[in-house]
Amino acid sequence: MKRQKIGTFNNLKNGDLIISPIDNEVTQYYIDKDGIKYLSSKNSLFGIFQFDAEDFYFYNGEKKCGEIDKHYFL
């Protein structure tokens, strides 16, 4: 499976799934009605200012937002 870094959050579209090797959790990029950008897990939203885009990869696996994919980076 080919993994591609997102590079910058500007490369994402609303609803894109991404993953980080730090916690292996599938996360969804979300833009609210006011244009504020977030990363969302199954039950939470976090402002993107808290994260480094270099830590994330586009996700093309079978897991859903909030699920852990332990095998994606093997």
C-alpha positions as CSV (number, residue, x, y, z in Angstrom):
1,M,0.0,0.0,0.0
2,K,1.5,3.3,-1.0
3,R,1.4,6.0,1.6
4,Q,1.4,9.7,0.7
5,K,2.0,12.5,3.2
6,I,-0.6,15.3,3.1
7,G,2.1,17.9,3.1
8,T,-0.2,20.7,4.3
9,F,-3.8,20.9,5.5
10,N,-4.5,23.0,2.4
11,N,-4.2,19.9,0.3
12,L,-7.3,18.4,2.0
13,K,-10.9,18.6,1.1
14,N,-13.8,18.5,3.5
15,G,-14.4,14.9,4.5
16,D,-11.0,13.5,3.6
17,L,-9.7,10.7,5.8
18,I,-6.1,11.0,7.1
19,I,-4.0,8.9,9.5
20,S,-0.9,9.5,11.7
21,P,1.7,6.9,12.6
22,I,1.7,8.5,16.1
23,D,-1.6,6.9,17.2
24,N,-2.8,5.0,14.0
25,E,-6.3,6.6,14.4
26,V,-8.2,7.4,11.2
27,T,-9.2,11.0,11.4
28,Q,-11.5,13.1,9.2
29,Y,-10.7,16.6,8.0
30,Y,-13.8,18.8,8.6
31,I,-14.6,22.4,7.7
32,D,-17.6,23.9,9.5
33,K,-20.1,26.4,8.1
34,D,-18.0,29.3,9.2
35,G,-14.9,27.9,7.4
36,I,-13.1,26.8,10.6
37,K,-11.0,23.7,10.0
38,Y,-10.9,20.7,12.3
39,L,-9.7,17.2,12.6
40,S,-12.4,15.0,13.9
41,S,-12.3,11.6,15.6
42,K,-15.3,9.5,16.4
43,N,-16.5,11.7,19.2
44,S,-14.4,14.9,19.1
45,L,-13.3,17.9,17.0
46,F,-9.9,19.4,17.4
47,G,-8.7,22.7,15.7
48,I,-6.0,22.0,13.2
49,F,-3.7,24.6,14.7
50,Q,-2.9,22.0,17.3
51,F,-1.3,19.6,14.8
52,D,1.6,19.4,12.4
53,A,0.5,18.5,8.9
54,E,3.8,16.6,8.4
55,D,2.6,14.0,10.8
56,F,-0.4,12.9,8.6
57,Y,-0.9,10.7,5.6
58,F,-3.8,10.4,3.2
59,Y,-5.8,7.3,4.3
60,N,-7.1,4.8,1.8
61,G,-7.6,1.8,4.0
62,E,-10.8,0.2,5.1
63,K,-11.3,1.6,8.6
64,K,-13.7,4.4,9.4
65,C,-13.2,7.7,11.2
66,G,-12.2,7.1,14.8
67,E,-11.0,3.6,14.3
68,I,-7.5,2.4,14.8
69,D,-5.6,0.8,11.9
70,K,-2.7,-1.0,13.4
71,H,-1.5,-2.5,10.1
72,Y,-1.5,0.6,7.9
73,F,2.1,1.5,8.6
74,L,3.6,-2.0,8.7
